[in-house]
Amino acid sequence: MALATVLPVATYLEKVDIAIRLLTDYASDSYGHSIVLLLWSCLDAAENATLEAGQLLEKLAKPSETGLSSLARALELLTGSHLFCLLEFCVKVCPLNGRVRDAIRAHVAPYVSEEGHVRGMKLEAHRICMTMCHMADGPERRRVVTSRFGHAEMQTATEFWVIYERLFGEMDQGYAQVSMELHASTSH
């Protein structure tokens, strides 16, 4: 399928259908790349959330006949940069409406806690997504998203760290800040 040709003219319902087919038939990294292209085609030219992006995410978050939503399947299948792009898309779209925000929170929750789910993973990228989904759509949130979670912006995002601590505890918040500092010092 020539997605670059199809996506600009596809309706959001057609994009939902394409996304579901990609996730159902997921076979390789190229499928992940296609999913990211599809998600980004719903953002405006400045990569801001649109009504179409919200509608797409809301549809993907609905459970299928098997009980697993397409968003849940994407969170299970995607790895590396494709997973980060999916989480970034969720962060960009979550302020659009409460239903979408609640759906994202529910889908990310199994990846951020120590209990209650078979995985019990505590994945940092998912925790960042969860925290951002709890932040009000204000200047600090927009600055962090615009920077694409840049080190300097994350480091000075007081509201982010207050919410992170409320959600995950003081100890995990401290570990996350130290980990971010270590990562920043080794990547220069």
QUIPE-V561389 format. One record per pair of residues at least 24 apart in sequence whose ideal C-beta (glycine too) atoms are under 8 Angstrom apart, sorted by the first residue. I is the first residue (numbers start at 1). J is the second residue. D is the distance in whole Angstrom. If there is no record, write none. Layout:
<<I J D> <I J D>>
This chain:
<<1 34 8> <3 34 6> <3 37 5> <3 38 7> <4 37 7> <7 37 7> <7 38 6> <7 41 4> <8 41 7> <10 41 8> <12 42 7> <12 52 5> <12 55 5> <12 56 5> <12 59 8> <13 59 8> <15 41 7> <15 42 7> <15 52 8> <15 56 6> <16 56 6> <16 59 4> <16 60 7> <16 70 8> <19 56 7> <19 60 6> <19 70 6> <19 74 8> <20 60 8> <20 64 8> <20 70 5> <23 70 5> <23 73 5> <23 74 6> <23 77 7> <24 73 8> <26 73 8> <26 77 5> <29 82 8> <32 77 7> <32 78 5> <32 79 7> <32 82 4> <33 82 7> <35 74 7> <35 78 7> <35 82 7> <35 86 7> <36 81 8> <36 82 5> <36 85 4> <36 86 7> <39 85 7> <39 86 7> <39 89 5> <40 85 8> <40 89 7> <43 89 8> <43 92 7> <47 92 7> <48 92 7> <49 92 5> <49 93 5> <49 95 7> <49 96 6> <51 96 7> <53 89 7> <53 92 7> <53 93 5> <53 96 7> <54 93 6> <54 96 4> <54 97 6> <54 100 5> <57 89 7> <57 90 7> <57 93 5> <57 100 5> <57 103 7> <57 104 7> <58 99 6> <58 100 5> <58 103 7> <61 100 7> <61 103 4> <61 104 7> <61 106 8> <61 107 6> <69 107 7> <71 103 7> <71 104 8> <71 107 5> <72 107 6> <75 107 6> <75 108 7> <75 111 7> <83 125 7> <84 125 6> <87 125 6> <87 126 7> <87 128 7> <87 129 4> <88 145 8> <88 148 7> <88 149 8> <90 129 6> <90 133 7> <91 128 8> <91 129 6> <91 132 4> <91 133 7> <91 145 6> <92 145 6> <94 132 7> <94 133 5> <95 137 4> <95 141 8> <101 133 6> <104 129 7> <104 133 5> <105 130 6> <105 133 5> <105 134 8> <108 133 7> <112 167 8> <112 168 7> <122 172 8> <124 176 6> <124 179 7> <127 164 7> <127 167 8> <127 168 6> <127 172 8> <127 176 7> <130 167 6> <131 160 6> <131 163 5> <131 164 5> <131 167 6> <132 160 7> <134 163 5> <134 167 7> <135 159 6> <135 160 6> <135 163 6> <151 180 7> <151 183 8> <151 184 5> <154 180 6> <155 180 7> <155 181 8>>
